[in-house]
Amino acid sequence: MTIEEIKSLLQENGIVGAGGAGFPTYAKLDKRADTLILNCAECEPLLRLHRQLLKQFTHEILSTLHFLSKILEVETVYVGVKGSYKRTVEAVKAELASYDNMKLCTLPEVYPAGDEVVLTYEATGRVVPAGGIPLAVGVTVLNVETVYNVYRALNGLPVTHKYVTVTGEVATPVTLYAPLGMTLQELIDLAGGITTADPAYVIGGPMMGRLGSTAEVVTKTTNAVLVLPKSLPLVQKKLSKTSIDMKRAMAACCQCSYCTSLCPRHLLGHPIDPSAFMYVASNGITNDATPYVDSMFCSSCGLCELYSCGQGLSPRSLLAACKNGLRENGVKPPKDPKMSGVSEARPWRMVPLKRLRSRLGLDPYNQSAPMSEEPVESKKLRIPLSQHIGAPAVAIVKKGDRVEAGQLIATPAENALSVAIHAPMAGTVTDVTARVITITK
């Protein structure tokens, strides 16, 4: 199979990054890469599905990774797994001898080890340029579920379901194999229901996830649903308003610089300095634009406001507001920004996951969420046409059509970054809009 054939296969089978923003996987395959990394860092507290999936389907995932490496003609493949995932590490080690170019990269138990830029440095020692992607240093990074979906596509199975961890204030934490378009309320019900009187719902990890509602549906990037008490400081931080965050910064920022000292991107030499930004922003300084422009190099990992700041301020939120404002006004990141080099203090400034989890008040929720391999079912699915970065897919079915499980229901947009969408179950199309296809049993 050629690289163009595999790219076409991935686009036709609807494969995108199974987490984060959902970048279409076919567009990441590039022969300029000499290294391929499997990302099983899963660095956010409480998330478990990638280590579970790699342990359960080790051969399928590693053989597919090896297959991709041969098509891309890469020299080395790293399987990045935290050493604390002992059973997963054992499963990987048992398979490694079968492949001539594959190595285990044991990652530290720190946050954010799963950041592509951090992972690339941990595995290869290469520093991704500020504002760049791993391919800039010859690296392609794919996460575990994405590679598993490639395996399924090679066997004629498109993406129709997503593994989702449901945990926190639920009776039975679990990792479910859910159809795209199923409501989060249905997932929570399958996890035994809510066990707190005033719940909040974090979609994704506690650090980078967002607050959502149970009416939302599962998409190709839904990794977790965390049910947490609304009174938890973590939740209150996510509920705060930018205007209030700024006033608190003006009143309390003492320029201790801990936000910068522990910033993962800053420690790798990127020109992001949260402390400098907080100084100019909270004091209304406008004769130095550098800290404002450098906000565009922030990865939004959240360490500065959820761990580093002793005053409980919100550098990440204010940086994000600045970054969004710059983009809306057509400002782009500087080309070839000056890098300061990897800090010698970096090994001693990485944040242990155990300490982070405790600081967030999440220790009571650090429970096993066993993976269920059997797909769960729903009587009605609302399937978004946009589940990835790029142009939405284009519906090819109409109201009243009968569809079968796995059938193509939306094609990639022409001449755009886009992927197909397939029916997760058999049923009747009961509604089609510019944004959603609804299928009912």
C-alpha positions in Angstrom: 0.0 0.0 0.0 1.3 3.5 -0.9 1.1 6.5 1.3 -1.6 8.0 -0.9 -3.6 4.8 -0.7 -3.4 4.7 3.1 -4.3 8.4 3.4 -7.3 7.9 1.2 -8.4 4.9 3.3 -8.1 6.9 6.5 -10.1 9.8 5.1 -12.8 7.6 3.8 -13.1 5.7 7.1 -13.4 8.9 9.1 -10.2 8.7 11.2 -9.2 11.8 13.2 -7.1 12.3 16.3 -9.1 10.5 19.0 -8.9 13.3 21.5 -7.9 17.0 21.6 -9.1 18.9 18.5 -9.4 15.9 16.2 -7.0 16.7 13.5 -7.7 14.4 10.4 -5.1 11.6 10.6 -4.5 11.3 6.9 -3.1 14.8 6.8 -0.5 13.9 9.5 1.1 11.2 7.4 4.2 12.6 5.8 7.4 11.1 4.5 9.4 14.0 5.9 9.2 12.3 9.3 11.9 9.9 10.3 10.4 9.1 13.7 6.9 7.9 14.7 5.7 8.1 18.3 2.7 6.3 19.8 1.3 8.6 22.6 0.2 6.6 25.6 1.1 9.3 28.1 -2.6 10.0 29.0 -1.3 12.7 31.3 -4.6 14.2 32.6 -5.7 13.0 36.0 -8.5 10.4 36.1 -8.2 9.4 32.4 -7.5 5.8 31.7 -8.8 4.7 28.3 -5.5 4.8 26.3 -3.5 2.6 28.8 -6.5 0.2 28.9 -6.8 0.1 25.1 -3.1 -0.5 24.6 -3.0 -3.3 27.2 -6.1 -5.0 25.7 -5.2 -4.7 22.0 -1.4 -4.6 22.1 -0.7 -6.7 19.0 -3.4 -5.0 16.9 -2.1 -1.5 17.8 1.7 -2.2 17.6 1.4 -4.2 14.3 -0.6 -1.3 12.8 2.0 1.2 14.1 4.7 -0.9 12.4 2.7 -1.1 9.2 2.5 2.7 9.1 6.2 3.1 9.9 7.0 1.0 6.8 4.7 3.1 4.6 6.2 6.3 5.9 9.8 4.8 5.8 10.6 6.1 9.3 13.8 4.9 11.0 12.5 4.6 14.6 9.2 4.1 16.3 8.8 5.0 20.0 6.0 3.6 22.1 5.6 6.3 24.8 4.1 4.9 28.0 4.3 6.0 31.6 6.3 3.6 33.7 3.5 3.6 36.2 1.2 1.8 33.7 2.9 -1.4 34.7 0.5 -3.9 33.0 0.5 -1.9 29.8 4.3 -1.7 29.8 4.5 -5.5 30.3 2.1 -6.1 27.4 4.2 -3.8 25.2 7.5 -5.4 26.2 6.0 -8.8 25.3 5.4 -7.6 21.7 8.4 -5.4 21.0 10.7 -8.2 19.9 8.5 -8.8 16.8 9.4 -5.4 15.3 12.8 -4.3 14.0 12.4 -0.5 14.5 10.3 -0.2 17.6 11.5 1.0 21.1 9.8 1.5 24.4 10.0 5.1 25.8 9.2 5.0 29.5 7.7 8.4 30.4 7.8 10.1 33.8 4.6 10.4 35.9 4.3 14.1 35.3 1.9 16.5 33.7 1.7 17.3 30.8 3.7 14.3 29.5 1.1 13.8 26.7 1.7 17.2 25.1 3.1 16.5 21.7 5.9 19.0 22.2 6.9 17.5 25.6 6.5 13.9 24.4 8.7 14.6 21.3 11.5 16.0 23.6 11.2 13.1 26.1 11.4 10.5 23.3 13.9 12.0 20.9 15.6 15.0 22.7 14.4 17.2 19.8 12.8 20.5 20.6 9.8 21.5 18.4 10.1 25.1 17.4 7.7 27.5 19.1 4.5 27.7 17.2 5.5 24.6 15.2 4.4 20.9 15.1 6.5 17.8 15.7 6.9 17.3 12.0 9.2 20.3 12.0 11.8 18.1 13.7 10.9 15.0 11.7 8.4 13.5 14.1 4.8 12.3 13.7 2.8 11.6 16.9 -0.3 9.4 17.0 -2.4 8.5 20.0 -3.4 4.9 20.9 -7.1 5.0 20.0 -6.2 6.7 16.6 -3.9 3.8 15.7 -6.5 1.3 16.9 -9.0 3.0 14.5 -6.4 2.6 11.7 -6.2 -1.1 12.5 -10.0 -1.3 12.2 -10.1 0.6 9.0 -7.5 -1.8 7.5 -10.0 -4.5 8.3 -13.0 -2.7 6.7 -14.4 -1.0 9.8 -14.9 2.8 9.8 -15.1 4.9 12.9 -18.6 4.6 14.4 -17.9 4.4 18.1 -15.7 6.1 20.7 -14.2 4.9 24.0 -15.2 7.2 26.8 -14.3 7.1 30.5 -17.2 8.1 32.8 -16.0 8.8 36.3 -16.1 11.1 39.3 -19.4 11.4 41.1 -21.0 8.3 39.5 -22.0 5.0 41.1 -19.9 2.8 38.8 -16.9 4.5 37.0 -16.5 2.8 33.7 -14.9 3.2 30.2 -17.6 2.6 27.6 -17.5 1.9 23.9 -20.2 4.3 22.8 -21.8 5.1 19.4 -21.2 8.6 18.0 -24.2 10.8 18.7 -25.2 9.2 22.0 -26.0 11.7 24.7 -23.7 12.1 27.7 -26.7 11.6 30.0 -27.1 8.1 28.6 -23.4 7.4 29.4 -23.8 8.7 32.9 -26.9 6.4 33.4 -24.9 3.4 32.2 -22.3 4.4 34.9 -24.9 4.0 37.6 -26.1 7.6 37.7 -25.0 10.7 39.6 -24.0 10.6 43.3 -23.8 14.3 44.1 -26.7 16.8 44.6 -25.2 19.6 42.6 -23.1 18.2 39.7 -21.0 19.8 37.1 -19.8 18.0 33.9 -16.2 18.3 32.7 -15.9 17.1 29.1 -12.3 15.8 28.7 -9.6 16.0 31.4 -9.8 18.1 34.5 -6.9 20.4 33.3 -7.8 21.1 29.7 -11.4 19.9 29.6 -14.4 22.3 29.4 -17.7 22.4 31.3 -20.5 21.0 29.3 -24.0 19.5 29.6 -25.6 16.1 29.6 -27.5 17.0 26.5 -24.3 17.0 24.5 -23.4 13.9 22.4 -20.4 11.7 21.9 -18.0 12.7 19.1 -14.8 11.3 17.7 -12.8 13.4 20.2 -14.8 12.7 23.4 -12.4 11.1 25.8 -14.1 11.5 29.2 -17.0 12.8 31.1 -16.1 13.8 34.6 -19.0 14.3 37.0 -17.8 16.6 39.8 -19.4 18.7 42.6 -20.0 22.2 41.5 -18.4 23.4 44.7 -15.0 21.9 43.8 -12.4 24.7 43.4 -11.5 23.2 40.0 -15.0 23.6 38.8 -15.3 27.1 40.2 -12.2 28.1 38.4 -13.7 26.9 35.1 -16.8 29.0 35.9 -14.9 32.2 36.5 -15.3 35.2 34.2 -12.4 36.8 32.4 -13.3 40.3 33.7 -13.2 39.0 37.3 -10.0 37.1 36.6 -8.3 40.3 35.4 -9.5 42.3 38.4 -8.1 39.7 40.7 -4.8 39.7 38.9 -4.6 43.5 39.2 -5.2 43.2 43.0 -3.1 40.2 43.9 -0.4 39.3 41.4 2.9 39.6 43.3 5.2 38.6 40.4 6.5 35.5 42.2 7.0 34.0 38.7 6.1 30.5 39.7 3.7 30.4 36.6 6.7 30.9 34.4 9.1 28.7 36.4 6.8 25.6 36.0 5.6 26.3 32.5 6.3 23.2 30.4 6.8 25.1 27.1 8.9 27.8 28.8 11.2 25.1 30.2 11.8 23.8 26.7 12.9 27.3 25.6 9.7 28.6 24.0 9.1 32.4 24.3 6.1 32.1 26.5 6.4 33.9 29.9 3.1 33.9 31.9 4.7 36.1 34.6 5.7 38.8 32.2 2.2 38.7 30.6 0.5 39.0 34.0 2.7 42.0 34.8 1.9 44.0 31.6 -1.8 42.9 31.5 -2.6 43.6 35.1 -0.8 47.0 35.1 -2.2 48.1 31.7 1.2 48.4 30.1 1.0 48.9 26.4 4.5 50.1 25.3 5.8 46.5 25.3 3.7 44.2 23.0 6.0 41.2 23.3 4.3 39.5 26.3 0.9 39.9 24.6 2.1 38.5 21.3 3.9 35.7 23.0 0.6 34.5 24.5 0.1 32.8 21.1 2.8 30.3 22.2 0.8 29.1 25.2 -0.4 25.5 25.1 -3.2 26.1 27.6 -2.1 23.1 29.7 -3.5 25.0 32.8 -0.6 24.3 35.2 -0.1 28.1 35.8 -3.6 28.6 37.2 -4.5 25.2 38.6 -1.2 24.4 40.3 1.6 27.0 40.2 -0.1 30.2 41.4 -0.2 30.6 45.1 -2.7 33.4 44.8 -5.2 31.3 42.9 -5.0 33.6 39.9 -5.8 32.6 36.3 -2.9 33.2 33.9 -4.0 30.5 31.5 -7.5 32.0 31.1 -6.2 35.5 30.6 -3.6 34.3 28.1 -6.3 32.4 26.2 -8.5 35.6 26.1 -5.5 37.6 24.8 -4.6 34.9 22.2 -8.2 34.7 20.9 -8.4 38.5 20.7 -5.2 38.6 18.6 -6.4 36.0 16.2 -9.8 37.7 15.8 -7.9 40.8 14.8 -5.7 39.0 12.3 -2.5 38.8 14.3 -0.4 35.8 13.6 2.4 34.3 15.7 5.9 35.7 14.9 7.9 33.6 12.4 11.1 32.0 13.7 10.6 33.2 17.3 13.8 33.3 19.4 14.2 30.2 21.5 16.1 30.3 24.8 17.2 26.6 24.9 16.1 23.9 27.3 16.3 25.0 30.9 18.9 23.1 33.1 16.3 23.2 35.9 13.6 21.4 33.8 14.1 17.9 35.4 13.4 19.4 38.9 10.4 21.5 37.7 8.2 18.9 36.2 5.0 18.5 38.1 4.2 15.0 39.6 0.8 13.8 38.6 0.1 12.6 42.2 0.8 16.0 43.6 -1.3 17.7 40.9 -4.2 15.3 41.5 -4.1 16.1 45.2 -3.9 19.8 44.6 -7.0 19.6 42.4 -9.0 17.7 45.1 -9.4 14.7 42.8 -7.9 12.0 45.0 -11.4 10.7 46.0 -12.1 10.1 42.3 -8.9 8.3 41.3 -10.7 5.0 40.9 -10.5 2.2 38.4 -12.9 2.7 35.4 -12.8 -0.8 33.8 -13.1 -0.9 30.0 -16.2 -2.5 28.6 -15.5 -4.0 25.2 -19.1 -4.5 24.3 -20.6 -1.5 22.4 -23.5 0.2 24.2 -26.7 1.1 22.4 -29.0 4.0 22.0 -32.4 4.4 20.4 -31.6 7.8 18.9 -28.3 9.3 17.7 -27.6 12.9 16.8 -24.4 12.8 14.8 -22.6 16.1 14.2 -21.2 16.7 10.7 -18.2 18.6 12.3 -16.3 16.4 14.7 -12.8 17.4 13.6 -10.5 20.3 12.7 -11.4 21.4 9.1 -14.5 21.5 7.0 -17.6 19.6 8.1 -18.6 16.4 6.3 -21.4 16.7 3.7 -24.6 14.7 4.4 -25.5 12.3 1.6 -28.6 10.9 3.2 -32.1 12.5 3.5 -35.0 12.3 6.0 -36.7 8.9 5.7 -33.7 7.0 4.4 -33.0 3.6 5.9 -29.3 3.1 6.8 -27.3 0.2 8.1 -24.6 0.1 10.7 -21.3 1.3 9.2 -22.9 2.9 6.1 -21.5 6.1 4.7 -23.8 9.0 5.6 -21.6 12.0 5.0 -18.7 12.4 2.6 -15.6 14.6 3.1 -16.0 18.2 1.9 -14.3 18.6 -1.5 -10.9 20.2 -1.7 -10.8 20.7 2.1 -9.4 19.2 5.3 -12.3 16.8 6.0 -13.2 13.2 6.7 -16.3 11.0 6.2 -18.9 10.0 8.7 -20.6 6.6 9.0 -23.8 5.4 10.7 -23.1 3.8 14.1 -26.3 1.8 14.0 -29.0 0.6 11.7 -32.1 2.8 11.7 -34.1 5.5 9.9 -32.8 9.0 9.2 -35.4 11.2 11.0 -33.7 14.6 10.5 -30.9 16.1 8.4 -29.7 19.7 9.0 -26.5 21.6 8.0 -25.0 20.4 11.3 -26.5 17.1 12.4 -27.8 13.9 11.1 -30.4 12.1 13.4 -30.8 8.4 13.2 -33.6 6.6 15.1 -34.1 2.8 15.6 
